[in-house]
Amino acid sequence: MQLAENAVVTESALLKTLDGATREVDVLITYRVADVEMRLAIECRERNRTADVEWIDSLIGKYRDLPVDRVIAVSNQRFTRTARRKAQRSRIEMRTLREALDTDWAAELWSVKPVSVLRATEVLDVLFSCTPPPGPDYLPVEAIVDGVPSSIDALIKDFIAEVRAAVGEQLMIDAETKYRTLDKFPDKLEADYKIIPADVIVISGDNVRRRLDFCIVSAITHIRATVLEPSRSMFDDIAVLHAQHDIPEMHERATVILTQRRGEHFFRMSDTTTKLPSA
């Protein structure tokens, strides 16, 4: 396998699950794209009989809580029909050893259609819970974060960023388990999010200081999920797929770039969201 210069291959790699447990991965390939670490896990199996659905079930359970971007199951024998159906529904890629050696990986890039999922957060209300408890109309005007003076606006912006991150993580999980197709993606999600800061003091207009125990952010997340029609190019032995998605009502533009060098068994992905230029 031909790898990028920044790729690191680790056999019998140990990864932490979301709840802190340690799991072993047969082969883990890590590489960086636009300062983002990407992880490709390869699980290998050598048996005298076909790869069955029980193996796929075990991989689904294993990778449900592991921080990897792609999972490829490689077997020296073919996969049963049931195993293939189950793996496809769970987005586990399958290769027999011969298929892994014979696959034209650059050509596979042409079959990819990126999905752009843009989200905009509309904050409905922000509730501060403090010690000592304030009155019902309490409105802080300043903050001290980790001993450093800050503004309430900056503090709330940090909380909104945490809400956006939480929504993004939940959408990634739900895309695998709940939505699966674009028509099932919701147009909006409305929820309350509890933010627990580490060390924040809020100050009211009469200069009374209170420790911020937690903050409840009530917000609506507007969602736009769209399959993009990408442009495709070849530069020597590098395949490049490029797509953009403009959402005028959100004033945002999503750009997705996938690249792959001939002979590599994985894609590099770079995705960014920027504000649309002013008219």
Secondary structure, DSSP 4 states (H G I P E B T S, - for coil): ----TT-EEEEEEEEE-TTS-EEEEEEEEEEEETTEEEEEEEEEE--SS-B-HHHHHHHHHHHTTS--SEEEEEESSPBPHHHHHHHHHTT-EEEEHHHHHH--HHHHHTT---EEEEEEEEEEEEEEEEES---TT----EEEETTEEEEHHHHHHHHHHHHHHHHHHHHHHHIIIII-SGGGS-SEEEEEEEE--SSEEEE-TT--EEEEEEEEEEEEEEEEEEE---EEEEETTEEEEEEEEEEGGGTEEEEEEEEEETT-SS-EEEEEEEEPPP-
